[in-house]
Amino acid sequence: MGSLSLVKPNMHLVDLKSRTMLFHVPTSGLFELDEMSRDLISLFSEQSAVTAPMIKERFAGRYASGEVLELLEEFKAMEIIHDSSGVARLNPAPRKVKQFPLTTVVLNVNTGCNLSCTYCYKEDLTTPSRGEKMSAETAIKSIEMLLKESPDQKQYNVVFFGGEPLTNMPMIREVVAYCERRFADLEARVDFTMTTNATLLTEELVDWFNEHRFGLTISMDGPKAMHDKNRITVGGQGTYEVVKKKVAMLLSRYTARPVGCRVTLTRGITDVNTIFNHLYHDLGFTEVGFGPVTSGDIAEFNLTGDEMTEVFAGMKRLGAQYLEAALENRNFGYGNMHQLMTDLHEGNKKQLPCGAGVALLAVDKEGDFNLCHRFTGSDVATFGDVDKGIDKPALAAFVEQRLDRSDTGCETCRIRNICSGGCYHESYAKYGDPATPSYHYCDLLRDWVDYGVEVYSQIMLKNPGFFDAYVSPRRGT
C-alpha cells in the first residue's frame, strides 16, 4: 500500500473516561472504538502520512496483521483515512435541484399584531387595525399549490403565523375546514400548528384548537421582569400577567398535543436557567426552547459576544440536567437539546440548514412565496406566487448555491452536517445575503454540538431505551 493520511474533517473523537467514541461526520453516526481502533487512529493523528512499515513497527506482536488490514479497509470505506496522493471527499458533489418535495406551507395570516415587541424582526408588522390580512382564497390556493407540488404524500403541515395569527381567526377556521375535507378525500393526514403570544386566547378558542389537534407554541420570555422588558403592548405596557393567566387556562384544558414555549433571548436577557425553571417547572410548559438573537435588524437587541458565551454556558448546564434525567429514564423538556438528540439519533445529514425552500415555503398576504415566515415583508426576492406557481429556476439557483460548500468555512467543519451553515434569515440580517453561512458564532455552535455528542454518547451507553421512549415519539406530536 502507499502512504495513507487521516481525514480529520470527517471524524471527531469523544473521550468518556475509559471509553472513546468516534463521531463520523459524513453519516452523523457514532461508534465506540476498541483498543486497536484507538491505537490506529492515534498513529494516524501523530503522522501526516502513514506507511505499511510504520504500521508493522507499531502493531507487530500486538494485533494480527489481517485484523489491522481489515480495520484499515473499514476506515477507508468510512473515508476516515485516504490515500495521501489523492484528495479526500468531504462533501457530496454539488447537484442540480429539480424537485421541491413540499410538505409544509406557512401562511402569514395577518401583518397586524396586538403587541409591539421591541425586538420583532417582522418588517411588515403593524397594529391589528392596520394589519393586512390574508384572504381565505389566497390560503386555499396555497394549499392547492402544496398538493400540486407534492401529491401522494401521507402527511402535510399547515402553519398559521403572523403578526398575531389569532387576529384573523375567521380565515383560519375556514381554511381548517377546507383542509380537513380536502386531505380526508386524499386519505392523507394534515397537521395544523400555530405560534401565538397567547393574549387573545379564550376558552372557546382553546377548545376549538383542541378539537382540531393544533400544535401550539407560546411566545414567552420568562419571569415577569424578563418578559416585560420587550414583550409589551402597543401602549407600552408589559404583558406578563395576562400571558401567565392565559397560559394557565390553556394548559388546564388543552389535551390534544403537548404545548411548548419559545423564548427569544436578547441583549441583557441571558439567564437561560432561571427562564427555563420558571417556564417549565413553575408554569408547566411541556417543552421550552431558546432562540438567541445574534443578527437582528435592530443592533441594540443583538446579544454581545460575551453574552452569547454566557447563553451557551447556560444551555450546557441545562444539558447536564437533561442528561441526568435521561439516565434516570425521565423526560426533560429542553427543546434545544431534544432537537440535537433527534438529529444525532436519526443520523440526520443535513445538506441544508432547514427545509425552507425545499420542503417548506411561506406565503405572504399577497400570495407570494418566501423562503420561510421570517422573510415575509422583507426585501429578499420572492419565488413565485399562488397564481403563477413556484419560480423553480430562481429557487433552484438559491438552494444550489447553499448546497455548494466549496470555498466556504463549512467545507471542512466537523458540524457541517448538523448546522449546515446556519439560519438563512440570520445570514440575511448579518450579511445581507441569506446564502452566506452564519459565521459569526461558529465556534460556539461547534462547542455546543461537541457537547451534544458527548451527552448522546453517555445516554447510548447507559440508557439507550431513552431514545425510543422520549426522543423518537416527538416526531408524532
C-alpha positions in Angstrom: 0.0 0.0 0.0 1.0 3.6 -0.5 1.0 6.1 2.3 -2.3 6.9 4.0 -3.5 10.0 5.8 -6.2 10.8 8.4 -9.2 12.8 7.1 -9.7 14.9 10.2 -12.7 16.8 9.0 -14.6 13.5 8.7 -14.3 12.5 12.3 -14.5 13.8 15.9 -13.4 11.8 19.0 -15.2 11.9 22.3 -13.4 10.7 25.3 -15.6 9.3 28.1 -13.1 8.2 30.8 -12.2 4.7 29.8 -14.2 4.7 26.6 -13.7 6.5 23.3 -16.5 7.3 20.8 -16.0 8.3 17.2 -18.5 10.7 15.7 -18.5 10.0 12.0 -19.2 13.4 10.3 -20.4 12.2 6.9 -23.1 10.0 8.3 -23.7 11.7 11.7 -23.1 8.2 13.1 -21.5 7.4 16.5 -19.2 4.4 17.1 -17.4 3.1 20.2 -13.7 2.4 19.4 -12.0 -0.7 20.6 -8.3 -0.7 21.6 -7.0 -1.5 18.2 -9.1 1.3 16.6 -7.9 3.8 19.2 -4.3 2.8 18.6 -4.6 3.1 14.8 -6.2 6.5 14.9 -3.6 7.6 17.4 -0.8 6.6 14.9 -2.5 8.5 12.1 -3.0 11.5 14.4 0.7 11.6 15.1 1.8 11.3 11.4 0.9 13.3 8.4 1.3 10.2 6.3 1.4 6.6 7.4 3.1 3.7 5.5 2.9 -0.1 5.8 6.3 -0.3 7.6 5.2 2.2 10.2 2.0 0.2 10.9 4.0 -3.0 11.1 6.5 -1.4 13.5 3.7 -0.1 15.8 1.5 -3.1 15.8 3.7 -6.2 15.3 3.1 -8.7 18.0 0.1 -6.8 19.4 -2.6 -7.4 16.8 -2.9 -9.9 13.9 -1.9 -8.3 10.7 -5.1 -9.5 9.0 -7.2 -7.7 11.6 -5.3 -4.5 11.2 -5.7 -4.6 7.4 -9.4 -5.3 7.8 -9.7 -2.3 10.1 -7.8 -0.1 7.6 -10.3 -1.1 4.9 -13.2 -0.2 7.1 -11.7 3.2 7.8 -11.1 3.7 4.1 -14.7 2.9 3.4 -15.8 5.4 6.0 -13.4 8.0 4.5 -11.7 8.4 7.8 -8.4 7.7 6.1 -7.4 8.0 2.4 -4.6 7.7 0.0 -2.2 10.5 0.7 -1.7 11.1 -3.1 -5.4 11.7 -3.6 -8.0 14.2 -2.4 -10.3 13.3 0.5 -14.0 13.5 -0.2 -15.6 15.7 2.4 -19.0 16.7 0.9 -21.3 15.3 -1.8 -20.7 16.8 -5.2 -23.0 19.9 -5.8 -26.1 18.8 -7.6 -28.9 20.4 -9.6 -32.2 20.9 -7.8 -35.2 20.0 -10.0 -37.8 19.0 -7.5 -39.3 20.7 -4.4 -40.9 18.0 -2.3 -43.0 20.4 -0.2 -44.8 19.1 2.8 -45.3 22.3 4.7 -46.8 25.7 3.9 -46.7 28.6 6.3 -49.5 31.1 6.0 -48.7 34.6 7.1 -52.4 35.3 8.0 -52.0 38.9 9.2 -49.3 41.5 9.3 -51.1 43.0 12.3 -50.2 42.2 15.9 -51.8 43.4 19.1 -48.4 43.6 20.8 -45.4 45.8 20.0 -42.4 43.6 21.0 -39.3 45.7 20.7 -37.2 43.1 19.1 -39.6 41.9 16.5 -37.9 41.1 13.2 -41.1 41.3 11.1 -40.5 44.2 8.6 -44.2 44.4 7.6 -45.6 44.4 11.2 -48.2 46.8 12.2 -51.2 47.2 14.5 -54.3 44.9 14.1 -56.4 47.8 12.8 -53.8 48.4 10.1 -52.9 44.8 9.5 -53.2 43.3 6.1 -55.0 40.0 6.4 -54.6 37.1 4.1 -57.8 36.1 2.4 -59.1 32.5 2.6 -58.9 32.4 -1.2 -55.1 33.0 -1.1 -54.7 30.5 1.7 -56.6 27.8 -0.2 -54.6 28.5 -3.3 -51.5 27.9 -1.2 -52.9 24.5 -0.1 -53.6 23.5 -3.7 -50.0 24.5 -4.6 -48.7 22.3 -1.9 -50.7 19.3 -3.2 -49.7 20.0 -6.8 -46.0 20.1 -6.0 -46.1 17.1 -3.6 -49.0 14.7 -4.5 -49.5 11.4 -2.8 -47.8 12.3 0.5 -49.2 10.7 3.6 -48.8 13.8 5.8 -48.8 17.6 5.3 -48.4 20.5 7.6 -50.2 23.9 7.6 -48.7 26.6 9.8 -50.5 29.7 10.8 -48.3 32.7 11.5 -48.4 36.4 11.9 -48.2 39.1 13.2 -50.5 37.6 15.7 -52.5 34.8 13.9 -55.4 35.0 16.4 -56.3 38.3 14.8 -57.5 36.5 11.7 -59.5 33.6 13.2 -62.4 33.7 10.6 -59.9 32.9 7.9 -58.2 30.2 10.0 -61.5 28.5 10.7 -62.4 28.5 7.0 -59.0 27.1 6.0 -59.0 24.4 8.6 -62.5 23.2 7.5 -61.3 23.2 3.8 -58.1 21.3 4.7 -59.9 18.6 6.7 -62.3 17.9 3.9 -59.6 18.1 1.2 -57.0 15.9 2.8 -59.5 13.4 4.0 -60.6 12.8 0.4 -56.9 12.1 -0.4 -56.6 9.8 2.6 -53.7 12.0 3.9 -53.1 13.5 7.3 -52.9 17.2 7.8 -51.4 18.8 10.9 -52.0 22.4 12.0 -49.6 24.4 14.0 -49.5 27.9 15.3 -47.2 30.2 17.3 -49.1 32.8 19.3 -48.5 35.4 22.0 -51.5 33.9 23.9 -53.0 37.2 24.9 -56.2 36.7 22.8 -56.8 33.1 23.8 -60.3 32.3 25.2 -61.7 29.0 26.5 -63.8 28.7 23.3 -60.7 29.1 21.1 -58.7 26.6 23.2 -61.4 24.0 22.9 -61.6 24.6 19.1 -57.9 24.2 18.8 -58.1 21.1 20.9 -60.8 19.7 18.6 -58.6 20.2 15.6 -55.4 19.0 17.3 -53.3 22.1 16.7 -49.7 22.1 17.7 -49.4 25.2 19.8 -46.3 27.2 20.7 -46.5 30.2 23.0 -44.0 33.0 22.8 -43.0 34.0 26.3 -39.6 35.2 27.6 -39.5 34.1 31.2 -40.4 35.6 34.6 -42.1 38.9 34.8 -39.1 41.3 34.7 -37.6 39.5 31.7 -40.8 39.0 29.8 -42.0 42.6 30.3 -38.7 44.1 29.2 -39.5 43.5 25.5 -43.0 41.9 25.1 -45.2 44.9 25.5 -48.5 46.2 24.2 -48.8 48.9 21.6 -49.3 51.3 24.5 -46.0 50.2 26.1 -47.4 48.0 29.0 -45.9 44.7 30.0 -47.9 41.6 29.1 -46.6 39.0 31.6 -49.6 38.9 33.9 -52.1 38.4 31.1 -50.0 35.8 29.3 -49.5 33.9 32.6 -53.2 33.7 33.1 -53.9 32.7 29.6 -51.2 30.0 29.7 -52.7 28.6 33.0 -56.1 28.4 31.3 -54.6 26.8 28.2 -52.6 24.2 30.0 -55.5 23.3 32.3 -57.8 22.3 29.4 -55.7 21.5 26.4 -55.2 17.8 25.8 -54.6 17.2 22.1 -50.9 17.8 22.0 -48.1 19.0 24.2 -47.8 22.8 24.4 -44.3 24.3 24.0 -42.8 27.7 24.7 -40.3 29.6 22.6 -38.1 32.1 24.3 -36.3 34.9 22.5 -33.0 35.9 24.1 -31.9 39.5 23.5 -29.2 41.7 25.0 -29.4 41.7 28.7 -31.6 38.6 28.8 -29.2 35.7 29.1 -30.1 33.7 32.3 -31.5 30.6 30.5 -31.5 28.5 33.6 -33.8 30.9 35.5 -36.0 31.3 32.5 -36.3 27.6 31.9 -37.1 26.8 35.5 -39.9 29.4 35.6 -41.5 28.3 32.3 -41.0 24.6 32.7 -41.3 24.0 36.4 -43.5 26.9 37.6 -45.8 27.4 34.6 -45.8 23.9 33.3 -44.9 24.0 29.6 -44.1 20.6 28.2 -41.0 21.9 26.4 -39.0 25.1 26.4 -36.7 26.2 23.6 -34.4 29.2 23.2 -33.8 31.4 20.2 -30.8 33.7 20.7 -30.9 37.0 18.7 -27.4 37.4 17.2 -28.1 39.4 14.0 -31.4 41.2 14.2 -32.1 44.4 12.2 -32.0 46.4 15.4 -28.4 46.1 16.6 -29.1 47.1 20.2 -31.1 43.9 20.8 -28.4 41.5 19.5 -26.5 39.6 22.1 -22.9 40.6 22.5 -20.1 38.1 22.1 -19.7 37.7 25.9 -23.5 37.3 26.3 -23.5 34.6 23.6 -20.8 32.7 25.6 -22.9 33.1 28.7 -26.0 31.8 27.0 -24.3 28.7 25.6 -22.8 28.0 29.0 -26.3 28.1 30.5 -27.6 25.9 27.7 -24.9 23.3 28.6 -25.9 23.5 32.3 -29.4 22.6 31.2 -27.9 19.9 29.1 -26.4 18.4 32.2 -29.9 18.3 33.7 -31.2 16.7 30.5 -28.5 14.0 30.7 -29.3 13.3 34.4 -32.9 12.9 33.6 -32.2 10.7 30.6 -30.1 8.3 32.6 -33.0 8.0 35.1 -35.3 7.4 32.1 -37.2 10.7 32.7 -38.2 13.2 30.1 -36.8 16.7 30.5 -38.5 19.2 28.2 -35.4 21.2 26.9 -36.2 21.8 23.3 -32.7 22.7 22.1 -31.2 19.5 23.4 -34.2 17.4 22.3 -33.6 18.7 18.7 -29.9 17.9 18.9 -30.5 14.5 20.2 -33.0 13.8 17.5 -30.5 14.9 14.8 -27.9 12.6 16.2 -30.2 9.7 16.9 -31.7 9.7 13.5 -28.3 10.2 11.8 -29.5 13.4 10.1 -27.1 14.5 7.5 -28.3 18.0 6.7 -27.1 19.4 3.4 -29.3 22.4 4.1 -29.9 24.1 7.5 -33.7 23.5 7.3 -36.5 22.7 5.0 -37.0 26.3 3.8 -37.2 26.5 0.0 -37.3 22.7 -0.4 -39.8 21.1 2.0 -41.4 24.4 3.1 -42.4 27.7 1.7 -44.1 30.7 3.4 -46.9 32.6 1.8 -47.4 36.3 2.5 -50.6 38.2 2.4 -50.2 38.9 -1.4 -49.8 35.2 -2.1 -46.0 35.5 -2.8 -43.7 32.6 -1.9 -40.9 33.3 0.6 -38.2 31.1 1.9 -39.8 31.0 5.3 -42.0 33.1 7.6 -39.1 35.2 8.7 -38.7 36.6 5.2 -42.3 37.8 4.6 -42.3 41.5 4.2 -38.5 41.7 3.7 -36.6 43.0 0.7 -35.5 39.5 -0.2 -36.8 38.4 -3.6 -39.8 36.0 -3.6 -40.0 32.8 -5.6 -43.3 32.9 -7.5 -46.9 33.2 -6.2 -50.1 31.2 -5.7 -51.3 32.1 -9.2 -48.2 31.6 -11.3 -46.7 28.8 -9.2 -43.1 28.4 -7.9 -40.3 30.2 -9.8 -38.3 27.0 -9.9 -35.2 28.3 -11.7 -34.8 31.1 -9.2 -35.4 28.9 -6.1 -33.2 26.1 -7.5 -30.4 28.6 -8.0 -30.6 29.7 -4.4 -30.7 26.2 -3.0 -27.8 25.0 -5.2 -25.7 27.9 -4.0 -26.2 26.8 -0.4 -25.6 23.2 -1.3 -22.2 24.0 -2.7 -19.8 24.2 0.3 -16.7 24.6 -1.7 -14.6 27.6 -0.7 -16.7 28.2 2.4 -16.0 27.7 6.1 -18.5 24.9 6.1 -16.4 22.7 3.7 -14.2 21.1 6.4 -16.2 22.0 9.5 -16.9 18.9 11.7 -20.5 20.0 12.4 -21.3 20.8 8.8 -24.0 18.1 8.5 -25.7 19.2 11.8 -25.5 23.0 11.4 -25.2 23.2 7.6 -24.3 26.8 7.6 -27.0 28.1 9.9 -30.3 30.0 9.6 -30.9 31.8 6.3 -32.5 34.7 8.0 -29.7 35.2 10.4 -27.3 35.3 7.4 -29.6 37.8 5.7 -29.7 40.0 8.7 -26.0 39.8 9.4 -24.5 39.8 6.0 -27.3 40.9 3.7 -27.3 37.6 1.9 -29.3 34.5 3.0 -26.9 32.2 1.1 -23.9 33.2 3.2 -23.2 30.8 6.1 -23.7 32.3 9.6 -20.0 32.6 10.5 -20.4 34.9 13.5 -20.8 32.2 16.1 -19.4 29.1 14.6 -17.0 28.3 17.5 -19.9 28.4 20.0 -22.0 26.1 17.8 -19.1 23.7 17.4 -18.7 23.5 21.1 -22.5 23.1 21.6 -22.6 20.2 19.1 -19.5 18.6 20.6 -21.2 18.8 24.0 -24.4 17.2 22.4 -22.3 14.3 21.0 -20.9 13.7 24.5 -24.4 13.7 26.1 -25.7 11.4 23.3 -22.8 9.0 23.8 -23.4 8.7 27.5 -27.1 8.1 27.0 -26.5 5.5 24.3 -24.0 3.6 26.5 -26.1 3.8 29.7 -29.7 4.0 28.8 -30.3 3.5 25.0 -34.0 2.9 25.6 -34.5 6.6 26.4 -34.5 7.5 22.7 -37.4 5.2 21.8 -39.3 6.3 24.9 -38.8 10.1 24.6 -36.9 11.3 21.5 -38.4 9.4 18.6 -42.1 9.9 19.7 -41.6 13.7 19.3 -42.0 13.2 15.5 -45.5 12.2 16.0 -46.6 15.1 18.3 
